[in-house]
Amino acid sequence: MKNGEERERVVTRLKRIEGQVAGIRRMIEEEKYCVDTLLQVSAVHGALSKVGQIILSRHIETCVTEAFAGGNEAKRQEMIEELISVFARYGGAGG
């Protein structure tokens, strides 16, 4: 991720997610109500999906755009195959 400001926002999100995961661990250790724990798991899942969306968007805006602007057919094809693989693995942009 090349943009320093955006990178910092993603790092801040990831730190928040780390805290949420630690909270889930504590909830399990303390045998908190299962539904409350599941709600926290869902929140972490959503937060990670958002991080994935940001990273994918940035990849398309930079690496993919550069590959298509560069005129190298092999590089373009490589990027197309890479994106197809990413979309197949993550079910689209959101996971």
C-alpha positions as CSV (number, residue, x, y, z in Angstrom):
1,M,0.0,0.0,0.0
2,K,1.8,3.1,-1.3
3,N,-0.2,6.0,0.2
4,G,1.1,6.7,3.7
5,E,-2.1,8.3,5.0
6,E,-4.2,5.4,3.8
7,R,-1.8,2.9,5.1
8,E,-2.0,4.5,8.5
9,R,-5.8,4.3,8.5
10,V,-5.6,0.6,7.6
11,V,-3.0,0.0,10.4
12,T,-5.3,1.8,12.9
13,R,-8.2,-0.4,11.8
14,L,-6.1,-3.5,12.2
15,K,-5.0,-2.4,15.7
16,R,-8.7,-2.0,16.6
17,I,-9.4,-5.4,15.2
18,E,-6.6,-6.9,17.3
19,G,-8.2,-5.4,20.4
20,Q,-11.6,-6.8,19.4
21,V,-10.0,-10.3,19.0
22,A,-8.4,-10.0,22.4
23,G,-11.8,-9.1,23.8
24,I,-13.4,-12.1,22.2
25,R,-10.7,-14.3,23.8
26,R,-11.4,-12.8,27.2
27,M,-15.1,-13.3,26.6
28,I,-14.5,-17.0,26.0
29,E,-12.2,-17.3,28.9
30,E,-14.7,-15.7,31.2
31,E,-17.5,-17.8,29.7
32,K,-19.6,-14.8,28.6
33,Y,-23.0,-15.3,27.0
34,C,-22.5,-17.0,23.6
35,V,-24.7,-14.6,21.6
36,D,-22.7,-11.6,22.9
37,T,-19.5,-13.4,21.9
38,L,-20.9,-14.2,18.4
39,L,-21.9,-10.6,17.9
40,Q,-18.3,-9.6,18.6
41,V,-17.1,-12.3,16.2
42,S,-19.4,-10.8,13.5
43,A,-18.1,-7.3,14.2
44,V,-14.5,-8.5,13.7
45,H,-15.5,-10.3,10.5
46,G,-17.1,-7.1,9.1
47,A,-14.1,-5.1,10.1
48,L,-11.7,-7.5,8.4
49,S,-13.9,-7.5,5.3
50,K,-13.6,-3.7,5.2
51,V,-9.8,-3.9,5.4
52,G,-9.9,-6.4,2.5
53,Q,-12.0,-4.0,0.5
54,I,-9.6,-1.2,1.0
55,I,-6.6,-3.2,0.1
56,L,-8.3,-4.6,-3.0
57,S,-9.4,-1.2,-4.1
58,R,-5.9,0.2,-3.6
59,H,-4.5,-2.7,-5.6
60,I,-6.8,-2.0,-8.5
61,E,-6.1,1.7,-8.4
62,T,-2.3,1.2,-8.5
63,C,-0.9,-2.1,-9.6
64,V,-3.7,-3.2,-12.0
65,T,-4.0,0.3,-13.5
66,E,-0.3,0.5,-14.0
67,A,-0.3,-3.0,-15.7
68,F,-3.0,-1.9,-18.1
69,A,-1.4,1.5,-18.9
70,G,2.0,-0.1,-19.5
71,G,1.2,-1.8,-22.7
72,N,2.7,-5.2,-21.7
73,E,0.1,-7.8,-22.7
74,A,1.7,-10.5,-20.5
75,K,1.5,-8.3,-17.4
76,R,-2.1,-7.4,-18.2
77,Q,-3.1,-11.0,-18.5
78,E,-1.3,-11.8,-15.3
79,M,-3.3,-9.1,-13.5
80,I,-6.6,-10.4,-15.0
81,E,-5.8,-13.9,-13.8
82,E,-4.8,-12.6,-10.4
83,L,-8.0,-10.6,-9.9
84,I,-10.1,-13.6,-11.0
85,S,-8.3,-15.7,-8.4
86,V,-8.9,-13.1,-5.7
87,F,-12.6,-12.7,-6.5
88,A,-13.0,-16.5,-6.6
89,R,-11.3,-16.8,-3.2
90,Y,-13.1,-14.0,-1.4
91,G,-16.4,-14.1,-3.2
92,G,-16.1,-10.6,-4.6
93,A,-14.8,-7.5,-2.9
94,G,-16.2,-8.1,0.5
95,G,-15.4,-11.7,1.5
